[in-house]
């Protein structure tokens, strides 16, 4: 035999109160959770990659500048040896580039391409051979450089 208060019994029968919905008070936490999932900070910011440029550096190096229209956070990156490439992923960032690729042909860098898919923009740097690199994060600009130094470690600086 269970002991219930009259209020609990009435709430179960009528579907009101804490057991079956609880009206607007019970919807608030669920609605807030859904809003947080749908509108993550990256989705609210809505940053996009708007420019890719490059400049030759002394010693046959290259600096690639990736510019966004707002802050996008620190990117993830990885390199492959065969083919020699550097991939930089910007989660939650779209691409508003007029051209998806830029021919470079300086030092170890052949070209740079950007592709948007799966809620991120991936920038791929096609290389002549595997080389080291650094990524300097400066608000809305990302400087990828030091391609002239063979096999130097990758690093991020702020």
MARMAR-614690 format. One line per 2 residues: number of its first residue (from 1); for each residue x, y, z of N, C-alpha, C. Coordinates in Angstrom, 1 decimal, padded with zeros to 4 digits. Last residue first. Layout:
NUM = X:Y:Z:X:Y:Z:X:Y:Z ~ ...
//
This chain:
158 = 049.2:033.4:-030.0:048.2:034.4:-029.9:048.8:035.7:-029.6 ~ 050.2:030.6:-031.9:050.5:031.7:-031.1:049.4:032.7:-031.1
156 = 050.9:027.2:-032.4:049.9:028.3:-032.4:050.4:029.4:-031.5 ~ 052.9:025.2:-034.6:052.6:025.9:-033.3:051.5:026.9:-033.5
154 = 054.8:022.5:-035.8:053.7:023.4:-035.9:053.5:024.0:-034.6 ~ 058.4:022.4:-036.2:057.2:021.9:-035.6:056.0:023.0:-035.8
152 = 059.9:022.1:-039.5:059.8:022.8:-038.2:058.5:022.4:-037.6 ~ 060.5:021.0:-042.1:060.1:020.1:-040.9:060.2:020.8:-039.6
150 = 062.2:023.7:-043.3:061.9:022.3:-043.5:061.6:021.6:-042.2 ~ 060.9:026.8:-043.7:061.7:026.0:-042.8:061.3:024.5:-042.9
148 = 059.0:028.0:-045.3:060.3:027.8:-045.9:061.2:027.0:-045.0 ~ 056.7:028.5:-044.0:056.7:027.3:-044.9:058.1:027.0:-045.4
146 = 056.0:030.5:-042.2:057.2:029.7:-042.0:057.2:028.5:-042.8 ~ 052.4:030.7:-041.6:053.7:031.1:-042.1:054.8:030.1:-041.8
144 = 049.3:032.1:-041.4:049.9:030.8:-041.5:051.3:031.1:-042.2 ~ 047.4:034.1:-039.4:048.6:034.1:-040.3:049.3:032.8:-040.2
142 = 044.2:035.1:-039.3:045.0:033.9:-039.0:046.2:034.0:-040.0 ~ 042.0:037.5:-037.9:043.0:037.2:-038.9:043.9:036.0:-038.4
140 = 040.4:038.4:-035.9:039.8:037.9:-037.1:040.7:037.5:-038.2 ~ 042.7:038.0:-033.5:041.3:038.4:-033.6:040.6:037.7:-034.8
138 = 045.1:036.3:-034.6:045.0:037.7:-034.2:043.5:038.2:-034.5 ~ 047.2:033.6:-034.3:045.8:034.0:-034.3:045.7:035.4:-033.8
136 = 049.5:032.1:-036.4:049.3:033.2:-035.4:047.9:033.6:-035.5 ~ 050.8:029.0:-036.9:049.6:029.8:-037.1:049.5:030.8:-036.0
134 = 053.6:027.7:-038.7:053.0:028.3:-037.5:051.7:029.0:-037.9 ~ 055.2:024.7:-040.0:054.4:026.0:-040.2:054.0:026.5:-038.8
132 = 057.3:022.6:-042.1:056.7:023.1:-040.8:055.9:024.4:-041.0 ~ 056.6:020.6:-044.9:057.3:021.6:-044.2:056.6:022.0:-043.0
130 = 056.5:018.3:-047.6:056.1:018.5:-046.2:057.1:019.5:-045.5 ~ 056.4:020.0:-050.8:056.9:019.0:-049.9:056.5:019.3:-048.5
128 = 054.6:021.8:-051.9:055.5:021.1:-052.8:056.0:019.9:-052.0 ~ 051.1:021.8:-050.7:052.5:022.1:-050.6:053.4:021.3:-051.6
126 = 048.1:023.4:-050.3:048.8:022.4:-051.1:050.3:022.8:-051.1 ~ 046.1:023.9:-047.7:047.3:024.5:-048.3:048.0:023.4:-049.0
124 = 042.7:024.3:-047.2:043.7:023.3:-047.5:044.9:024.1:-048.3 ~ 040.3:025.0:-044.9:041.3:025.6:-045.7:042.4:024.6:-045.9
122 = 037.0:024.4:-044.3:038.3:023.8:-044.2:039.1:024.5:-045.3 ~ 034.4:025.4:-042.2:035.2:025.7:-043.4:036.5:025.2:-043.3
120 = 031.4:023.7:-041.1:032.8:024.2:-040.9:033.3:024.7:-042.3 ~ 029.1:022.3:-041.5:029.1:023.3:-040.4:030.5:023.8:-040.1
118 = 029.5:020.6:-043.8:029.3:020.1:-042.4:029.5:021.1:-041.3 ~ 031.6:022.8:-045.6:030.8:021.7:-045.5:030.7:021.2:-044.1
116 = 033.5:024.8:-047.8:032.6:024.8:-046.7:031.7:023.6:-046.7 ~ 036.9:025.2:-048.6:035.6:024.5:-048.9:034.8:024.5:-047.6
114 = 039.6:026.8:-050.1:038.7:026.7:-049.0:037.4:026.1:-049.4 ~ 043.1:026.5:-051.0:041.7:026.3:-051.3:040.9:026.3:-050.1
112 = 046.2:027.5:-052.3:045.3:027.5:-051.1:043.9:027.4:-051.5 ~ 049.3:026.2:-053.7:048.0:026.9:-053.7:047.2:026.7:-052.4
110 = 052.0:025.7:-053.1:051.5:025.7:-054.5:050.2:026.5:-054.6 ~ 054.7:026.5:-051.1:053.2:026.6:-051.2:052.8:026.6:-052.7
108 = 057.4:026.8:-050.7:056.9:025.4:-050.6:055.4:025.4:-050.9 ~ 057.8:029.6:-052.7:058.4:028.7:-051.7:057.8:027.3:-051.8
106 = 054.9:030.1:-054.5:056.0:030.8:-053.9:056.5:029.8:-052.8 ~ 052.3:029.5:-055.7:053.6:029.3:-056.4:054.8:030.0:-055.8
104 = 049.4:030.1:-055.5:050.5:030.9:-054.8:051.8:030.7:-055.6 ~ 046.1:030.5:-056.4:047.4:029.9:-056.8:048.5:030.8:-056.2
102 = 043.3:029.9:-054.5:044.3:031.0:-054.8:045.6:030.3:-055.2 ~ 039.8:029.2:-054.5:041.2:028.8:-054.6:042.1:030.0:-055.0
100 = 037.2:030.2:-054.5:037.5:029.2:-053.6:039.0:028.8:-053.5 ~ 036.4:033.6:-054.7:037.1:032.5:-055.4:037.5:031.5:-054.3
98 = 035.0:035.0:-052.8:034.6:035.1:-054.2:035.2:034.0:-055.0 ~ 034.0:033.6:-049.7:035.0:033.9:-050.6:034.5:034.0:-052.0
96 = 032.6:033.0:-047.5:032.0:034.0:-048.4:033.1:034.5:-049.4 ~ 031.9:030.2:-045.6:032.8:030.8:-046.5:032.1:031.8:-047.4
94 = 031.3:029.9:-042.0:030.9:029.8:-043.4:032.0:030.4:-044.3 ~ 032.1:028.1:-039.1:032.4:029.3:-039.9:032.0:029.0:-041.4
92 = 032.0:026.0:-037.3:031.0:027.0:-037.2:031.2:028.2:-038.1 ~ 035.5:025.6:-037.2:034.2:025.1:-036.9:033.2:026.2:-036.8
90 = 037.9:025.5:-039.5:037.2:026.5:-038.7:035.8:026.1:-038.4 ~ 040.8:023.7:-040.0:039.4:023.6:-039.9:038.9:024.7:-039.0
88 = 043.3:023.2:-042.3:042.9:024.1:-041.2:041.4:024.1:-041.2 ~ 045.8:021.1:-043.6:044.4:021.4:-043.5:044.1:022.2:-042.2
86 = 048.4:020.9:-045.8:048.1:021.4:-044.5:046.6:021.7:-044.5 ~ 050.2:018.4:-047.7:049.1:019.4:-047.5:049.0:019.8:-046.0
84 = 051.6:016.3:-049.9:052.0:017.3:-048.9:050.9:018.3:-048.8 ~ 049.7:013.2:-050.3:050.3:014.4:-050.8:050.6:015.4:-049.6
82 = 051.9:012.8:-047.9:051.7:012.3:-049.3:050.2:012.3:-049.6 ~ 051.7:014.1:-045.4:053.0:014.0:-046.1:052.8:013.7:-047.6
80 = 049.5:016.4:-043.9:049.7:015.1:-044.5:051.0:015.2:-045.3 ~ 048.5:018.1:-040.8:049.3:018.0:-042.0:049.4:016.6:-042.5
78 = 045.9:019.9:-039.2:046.7:018.7:-039.4:047.4:018.8:-040.7 ~ 044.0:021.9:-036.9:044.8:021.8:-038.1:045.5:020.4:-038.0
76 = 041.4:024.0:-035.7:042.1:022.7:-035.6:042.9:022.6:-036.9 ~ 041.5:027.5:-034.6:041.2:026.4:-035.6:041.9:025.1:-035.2
74 = 040.1:029.4:-032.1:041.3:028.7:-032.6:040.9:027.6:-033.5 ~ 037.5:031.8:-033.2:038.2:030.9:-032.3:039.4:030.2:-032.9
72 = 036.5:033.7:-034.8:036.0:032.4:-035.0:036.7:031.4:-034.1 ~ 035.3:037.1:-035.0:036.2:036.1:-034.3:035.6:034.7:-034.5
70 = 034.5:038.2:-038.4:034.3:038.2:-037.0:035.2:037.1:-036.3 ~ 035.2:037.8:-041.0:034.4:039.0:-040.7:034.1:039.1:-039.2
68 = 038.6:036.7:-041.5:037.2:036.4:-041.3:036.5:037.7:-040.9 ~ 041.4:035.9:-043.5:040.6:036.9:-042.8:039.1:036.6:-042.7
66 = 044.5:034.5:-043.6:043.1:034.2:-043.7:042.3:035.2:-042.9 ~ 047.5:034.8:-045.2:046.6:035.5:-044.3:045.2:035.1:-044.6
64 = 050.5:033.2:-045.4:049.2:033.2:-045.9:048.3:033.8:-044.8 ~ 053.8:033.8:-046.2:052.8:034.0:-045.2:051.4:034.1:-045.8
62 = 056.7:031.9:-047.0:055.4:032.4:-047.4:054.5:032.7:-046.2 ~ 060.2:031.8:-047.8:059.1:031.5:-047.0:057.8:032.2:-047.5
60 = 062.7:032.4:-048.8:061.8:031.6:-049.6:060.6:031.1:-048.8 ~ 064.0:034.3:-047.3:064.4:032.9:-047.1:063.4:031.9:-047.8
58 = 061.2:036.5:-046.4:062.7:036.3:-046.7:063.0:034.8:-046.5 ~ 058.0:035.8:-047.9:058.9:036.1:-046.8:060.3:035.9:-047.1
56 = 055.3:036.9:-049.9:056.6:036.2:-049.8:057.3:036.7:-048.6 ~ 051.9:036.5:-049.0:053.0:037.4:-049.2:054.3:036.6:-049.1
54 = 048.3:036.2:-049.7:049.7:035.7:-049.3:050.7:036.7:-049.6 ~ 044.9:035.8:-048.6:045.9:036.5:-049.4:047.3:035.9:-048.9
52 = 041.5:035.4:-048.6:042.7:034.6:-048.5:043.8:035.4:-049.3 ~ 038.5:036.4:-046.9:039.6:036.7:-047.8:040.8:035.7:-047.5
50 = 036.3:035.6:-045.3:036.1:036.5:-046.4:037.3:036.8:-047.3 ~ 034.6:033.3:-043.5:035.9:033.5:-044.1:035.7:034.4:-045.3
48 = 032.2:034.4:-041.1:032.5:033.8:-042.4:033.9:034.2:-042.8 ~ 030.2:034.0:-038.2:031.3:034.4:-038.8:031.6:033.7:-040.2
46 = 027.9:033.8:-036.4:027.8:033.6:-037.9:028.9:034.2:-038.6 ~ 027.1:034.1:-033.7:028.1:035.0:-034.3:028.0:035.0:-035.8
44 = 025.4:031.9:-033.4:024.9:033.3:-033.2:025.8:034.3:-033.9 ~ 027.0:029.8:-033.9:025.9:030.0:-034.8:025.3:031.4:-034.6
42 = 028.9:030.0:-031.8:029.3:030.1:-033.2:028.2:030.4:-034.1 ~ 027.2:029.7:-029.5:027.9:031.0:-029.8:028.4:031.1:-031.2
40 = 024.2:027.9:-030.6:025.5:027.9:-030.0:026.2:029.3:-030.3 ~ 021.3:027.5:-030.9:022.0:028.8:-031.0:023.3:028.8:-030.2
38 = 020.6:024.9:-030.3:020.4:025.4:-031.6:021.2:026.7:-031.8 ~ 021.2:024.6:-027.6:021.7:023.6:-028.6:021.7:024.2:-030.0
36 = 019.8:026.7:-026.4:021.3:026.6:-026.2:021.9:025.7:-027.3 ~ 017.2:026.0:-027.0:017.8:027.2:-027.5:019.3:027.2:-027.5
34 = 016.9:023.6:-025.6:016.8:023.6:-027.0:017.4:024.8:-027.6 ~ 017.1:024.6:-022.9:018.1:023.7:-023.4:018.1:023.6:-025.0
32 = 014.8:026.2:-022.9:016.1:026.8:-022.7:017.2:025.9:-023.2 ~ 012.8:024.3:-023.1:013.0:025.3:-024.1:014.3:026.0:-024.1
30 = 013.3:022.9:-020.7:013.4:022.2:-022.0:013.6:023.2:-023.1 ~ 012.7:024.9:-018.8:014.1:024.3:-018.8:014.3:023.6:-020.2
28 = 010.0:025.6:-019.6:011.1:026.6:-019.6:012.4:025.9:-019.6 ~ 008.1:023.7:-019.1:008.6:023.9:-020.5:009.8:024.7:-020.5
26 = 007.4:023.9:-016.5:008.1:022.7:-016.9:008.7:022.8:-018.3 ~ 006.0:026.3:-016.4:007.2:026.2:-015.6:008.1:024.9:-016.0
24 = 003.8:025.9:-018.0:004.9:026.8:-018.5:006.1:026.6:-017.7 ~ 002.8:022.6:-016.9:002.5:023.9:-017.5:003.8:024.6:-018.0
22 = 003.5:020.1:-016.1:003.7:021.2:-015.2:003.5:022.6:-015.8 ~ 004.1:017.5:-017.2:004.2:018.7:-017.9:004.4:019.9:-017.0
20 = 003.2:015.5:-015.2:002.9:015.4:-016.7:003.0:016.8:-017.3 ~ 004.2:016.1:-012.5:004.3:014.8:-013.1:004.1:014.8:-014.6
18 = 003.7:018.7:-011.6:005.1:018.3:-011.9:005.1:017.0:-012.6 ~ 000.7:019.9:-013.2:001.6:019.8:-012.1:003.0:019.2:-012.5
16 = -001.6:017.7:-014.9:-001.1:019.0:-014.6:-000.1:018.9:-013.4 ~ -002.9:015.4:-015.4:-001.8:015.8:-016.3:-001.3:017.1:-016.0
14 = -004.9:014.4:-013.8:-005.3:015.5:-014.7:-004.1:015.9:-015.6 ~ -003.6:012.3:-012.4:-004.9:012.1:-013.1:-005.1:013.2:-014.1
12 = -001.4:013.5:-011.2:-001.2:012.3:-012.1:-002.5:012.2:-012.9 ~ -002.5:015.5:-009.5:-001.6:015.8:-010.6:-001.5:014.7:-011.6
10 = -004.0:013.9:-007.7:-004.7:014.8:-008.6:-003.8:015.2:-009.8 ~ -001.9:012.7:-006.3:-002.9:011.9:-007.0:-003.6:012.7:-008.1
8 = -000.6:014.9:-005.2:000.1:014.1:-006.1:-000.9:013.2:-007.0 ~ -002.6:015.9:-003.5:-002.1:016.7:-004.6:-001.4:015.9:-005.6
6 = -002.9:013.9:-001.6:-004.0:014.2:-002.5:-003.6:015.0:-003.7 ~ 000.0:011.9:-001.3:-000.8:013.1:-000.9:-001.9:013.3:-002.0
4 = 000.2:008.4:-000.8:000.3:009.6:-001.6:-000.5:010.7:-001.0 ~ 001.5:005.4:000.1:001.0:006.6:000.7:001.2:007.8:-000.3
2 = 000.7:002.1:-000.9:001.5:003.3:-001.0:000.7:004.5:-000.4 ~ 000.8:-001.2:000.0:000.0:000.0:000.0:000.9:001.2:000.0
//
